Amino acid sequence: MASLGQMSDYEIRLVRIFKTVVECGGFTAAETTLGISRSAISQHMSDLESRLGFSLCQRGRGGFSLTEEGKEIYQAGLTLLTALETFKSDVNALHHTIKGELNIGITDNLVTLPAMDVTHALAALTAPHHAVTVNIHMEPSDAVIRGVMDGHLHVGVVPAVNLPTSLETRLLYDEPSYLYCSADHPLFAIPDESLSNDHIMSAAAIQPRYPLPEEARQAHDALNLQASASDREGAAFLILTGRFIGFLPQHVAAQWVAAGKMRALHSAAQHYRIPFVLVTRHDRRPNRVVDAFLGFIQGAKEHA
């Protein structure tokens, strides 16, 4: 049985390669990310397996999958690389220039929101006199929350819905959502003053299959729900068919409204707001990159 002694720089590099292969879903998919050939990746993986003394993954015609040992090594590797990044951040804190990485998870479909303080904070963090690498992960809110809790992500931007108490939250903004139909829907041509609640309640509507606050759930419960969507983009697809009405954030629908392809129905009554927050772990270690980013967020809000 092989026993791992003191880790060299090369072995740490092998762990990084293994992490990328796992997150890309296989050797071929990791070629572009790593910038090396599949055969080189295979050799590196064989080297790592040889040093550890057991197989990490199955690869071949059946596809790529991790062994039980591989799953544990992946988690241990995340812990190792996070510890190394924390050490790097601690050393860099001795210098004026901010150096290191920021791993941030953001819920999809937020870039079009006008009050995006995150954009301004990232611009300040990546100014030429700093040396910060920003890694953005666009994922569903539950995946972002898990990433922050397990330390894979430094910060996350998610709706303030069902958040664990182990997370610290900072309010970013409220996102307004309205009820929309497309230009091909029968309700599109009916002005609001002639549009009754019966019209709206009888129209086939979309039920979201993602977490929502109570106000938003109540707004959906009053509709004639006949389809579902796992995210806001899916809801937009269904609305554009002309067969369904559904709620969308105002900034997401704006492009279709401007093009005359969508309209809001009874916007004064059919709407709700979802607060979005920046989340970090309560027990996170001091990290100069993260602290600077949070400071830039606060500055952006104060000057908004």
C-alpha positions in Angstrom: 0.0 0.0 0.0 1.5 3.3 -1.1 1.9 6.0 1.6 1.9 9.7 0.7 4.8 11.6 2.1 5.7 15.3 1.9 3.8 16.8 -1.1 5.9 18.4 -3.9 4.9 21.2 -6.2 4.4 18.6 -8.9 1.9 16.6 -6.8 0.0 19.8 -5.9 -0.2 20.5 -9.7 -1.5 16.9 -10.2 -4.3 17.6 -7.6 -5.2 20.8 -9.5 -5.4 18.9 -12.8 -7.5 16.2 -11.2 -9.9 18.9 -9.8 -10.3 20.4 -13.3 -10.9 17.0 -14.9 -13.7 16.3 -12.3 -15.3 19.6 -12.8 -15.1 19.4 -16.6 -16.6 15.9 -16.5 -13.7 14.0 -18.2 -10.4 14.2 -19.9 -11.5 15.4 -23.3 -13.7 18.2 -21.9 -10.7 19.3 -19.7 -8.3 19.7 -22.6 -9.3 23.3 -23.5 -9.5 24.4 -19.8 -6.1 23.0 -19.0 -4.4 23.8 -22.3 -2.8 20.4 -22.6 -3.6 17.3 -24.6 -5.8 14.4 -23.6 -2.8 12.1 -23.5 -0.9 14.5 -21.2 -3.9 14.7 -18.9 -4.1 10.9 -18.9 -0.4 10.6 -18.0 -0.8 13.2 -15.2 -3.8 11.2 -13.8 -1.8 8.0 -13.9 1.0 9.7 -12.0 -1.3 10.9 -9.3 -3.0 7.5 -9.0 0.5 5.9 -8.8 1.5 8.3 -6.0 -1.7 7.8 -4.1 -1.9 4.0 -4.5 -5.4 3.6 -5.8 -7.6 4.3 -8.9 -9.4 7.7 -8.9 -11.7 7.3 -11.9 -13.1 5.1 -14.5 -12.6 6.2 -18.1 -13.4 4.6 -21.4 -16.3 3.8 -23.6 -18.6 3.8 -20.6 -17.8 7.4 -19.9 -16.0 9.2 -17.0 -16.9 8.5 -13.4 -15.2 8.8 -10.0 -14.4 5.8 -7.8 -15.3 6.1 -4.2 -11.7 6.9 -3.4 -11.7 9.5 -6.2 -14.7 11.2 -4.6 -12.9 11.5 -1.3 -9.7 12.7 -2.9 -11.6 15.4 -4.8 -13.1 16.7 -1.6 -9.7 16.5 0.1 -8.1 18.3 -2.8 -10.6 21.1 -2.5 -9.6 21.5 1.2 -5.9 21.5 0.2 -6.3 24.0 -2.6 -8.4 26.3 -0.4 -5.8 26.1 2.4 -3.1 27.0 -0.1 -5.1 29.9 -1.4 -5.7 31.1 2.1 -2.0 30.9 2.8 -1.3 32.9 -0.4 -3.9 35.5 0.6 -2.4 35.8 4.1 1.1 36.4 2.7 -0.3 38.9 0.1 -2.0 40.8 3.0 1.5 42.0 3.9 1.7 44.0 0.7 -0.2 46.9 -0.6 -1.2 45.3 -3.8 -4.2 43.0 -3.6 -3.2 39.6 -5.0 -5.0 36.3 -5.1 -8.3 34.8 -6.3 -12.0 35.5 -5.9 -14.3 32.6 -6.5 -17.8 34.1 -6.8 -21.1 32.3 -7.5 -23.9 34.2 -9.1 -27.5 33.1 -9.9 -28.2 33.2 -13.6 -29.8 36.1 -15.5 -28.6 38.9 -13.3 -26.2 40.7 -15.6 -29.0 42.8 -17.2 -30.1 44.2 -13.8 -29.3 48.0 -13.8 -28.3 48.2 -10.1 -25.6 45.6 -10.3 -23.2 46.7 -7.6 -21.2 43.5 -8.1 -20.0 44.7 -11.5 -18.6 47.9 -10.0 -16.9 46.0 -7.2 -15.3 43.6 -9.6 -14.1 46.5 -11.7 -12.4 48.0 -8.7 -11.0 44.6 -7.6 -9.4 43.9 -11.0 -7.9 47.4 -11.5 -4.4 47.3 -13.1 -2.5 47.9 -9.9 -4.0 44.8 -8.3 -3.3 41.2 -9.3 -6.6 39.4 -8.7 -8.0 36.5 -10.7 -11.8 36.4 -10.7 -13.5 33.1 -11.2 -17.3 33.5 -11.8 -19.6 30.5 -11.5 -23.1 31.0 -12.9 -25.2 28.4 -11.1 -28.7 27.9 -9.6 -29.0 29.5 -6.2 -28.9 26.2 -4.3 -25.6 25.3 -5.9 -24.2 28.7 -5.1 -25.2 28.3 -1.4 -23.6 24.9 -1.2 -20.4 26.3 -2.8 -20.1 29.0 -0.2 -20.9 26.7 2.7 -18.2 24.1 1.6 -15.6 26.8 0.9 -15.5 26.2 -2.8 -16.8 29.7 -3.4 -15.7 32.8 -1.4 -19.0 34.7 -1.9 -22.3 34.2 -3.6 -25.2 36.3 -5.0 -28.5 34.7 -4.5 -32.2 35.5 -3.7 -32.9 35.9 0.0 -34.9 32.7 0.2 -34.4 29.7 2.6 -30.9 30.8 3.5 -28.9 28.7 6.1 -28.2 30.5 9.3 -24.5 29.7 8.9 -24.3 32.3 6.1 -23.8 36.1 6.6 -25.9 38.2 4.2 -25.6 41.7 2.8 -28.6 43.2 0.9 -27.7 44.2 -2.6 -31.0 45.2 -4.2 -34.6 44.2 -4.8 -35.5 42.7 -8.1 -39.1 43.5 -9.4 -41.0 40.9 -11.3 -44.2 41.4 -13.4 -46.7 39.1 -15.1 -46.0 38.9 -18.9 -47.6 37.6 -22.0 -46.1 37.5 -25.6 -47.4 39.4 -28.6 -48.9 36.1 -29.9 -51.0 35.6 -26.8 -54.7 36.6 -26.9 -54.3 38.9 -23.9 -51.7 41.0 -25.5 -54.2 43.1 -27.5 -56.5 43.7 -24.5 -55.6 47.0 -22.7 -55.3 46.9 -18.9 -58.5 48.8 -18.3 -60.4 46.1 -20.2 -58.4 43.2 -18.8 -60.3 41.5 -16.0 -59.0 39.2 -13.3 -61.1 36.4 -15.0 -59.0 36.9 -18.2 -55.8 36.5 -16.2 -57.0 33.6 -14.0 -58.3 31.6 -16.9 -55.0 31.9 -19.0 -52.6 29.0 -18.8 -49.7 30.1 -16.6 -46.2 29.0 -15.6 -45.2 27.6 -12.2 -41.5 28.2 -11.2 -39.6 25.2 -9.9 -37.1 27.2 -7.9 -37.2 28.8 -4.5 -39.3 31.9 -4.1 -40.3 34.1 -1.1 -43.8 33.9 0.3 -45.1 37.0 -1.6 -44.0 35.5 -4.9 -45.5 32.1 -4.1 -48.8 33.7 -3.4 -48.8 35.5 -6.7 -48.2 32.3 -8.5 -50.8 30.3 -6.5 -53.5 32.6 -7.8 -52.8 31.7 -11.4 -54.0 28.8 -13.6 -50.7 26.9 -13.5 -50.4 24.4 -16.4 -46.6 24.4 -17.1 -43.4 24.7 -15.1 -39.9 26.1 -15.6 -36.7 25.3 -13.6 -35.4 28.9 -14.1 -36.3 32.3 -15.5 -34.9 31.6 -18.9 -37.2 28.6 -19.2 -40.2 30.8 -18.2 -39.3 33.2 -20.9 -39.2 30.4 -23.5 -42.7 29.3 -22.5 -44.1 32.9 -22.5 -42.7 33.5 -26.0 -44.7 30.5 -27.3 -47.8 32.6 -27.0 -49.5 29.8 -25.0 -48.7 30.9 -21.5 -48.4 33.9 -19.2 -45.8 34.0 -16.5 -43.8 36.2 -14.1 -40.4 37.4 -15.2 -38.0 39.9 -13.6 -38.4 43.3 -15.3 -34.8 43.5 -16.4 -35.0 40.0 -18.0 -38.2 40.9 -20.0 -37.0 44.3 -21.0 -35.4 43.3 -24.3 -38.7 41.6 -25.5 -40.8 44.5 -24.2 -38.7 47.0 -26.1 -39.0 44.9 -29.3 -42.8 44.7 -28.9 -42.7 41.0 -28.3 -44.0 41.1 -24.7 -46.1 43.2 -22.4 -46.8 43.3 -18.7 -50.3 42.5 -17.6 -51.9 44.7 -14.8 -48.4 45.8 -13.8 -49.8 47.9 -10.9 -51.3 44.8 -9.3 -49.5 41.8 -10.7 -46.0 42.1 -9.4 -43.7 41.2 -6.5 -40.1 42.0 -5.5 -37.3 39.5 -4.6 -34.4 40.8 -2.4 -31.0 39.6 -3.6 -28.1 39.3 -1.1 -24.4 38.7 -1.1 -23.6 35.7 1.1 -20.4 34.6 2.9 -19.7 32.1 5.6 -20.1 33.5 9.2 -16.9 31.6 10.2 -14.8 32.4 7.1 -11.2 33.1 7.6 -9.9 36.6 6.9 -9.0 37.0 3.3 -7.8 40.2 1.8 -9.3 39.7 -1.6 -12.7 38.9 -0.2 -12.5 41.7 2.3 -11.5 44.2 -0.4 -14.4 42.9 -2.6 -16.9 43.4 0.2 -15.5 46.9 0.8 -15.9 47.8 -2.9 -19.5 46.5 -2.7 -20.2 48.8 0.2 -18.6 51.7 -1.6 -20.7 51.1 -4.7 -23.9 51.1 -2.6 -23.0 54.3 -0.8 -22.3 56.1 -4.1 -25.3 54.7 -6.0 
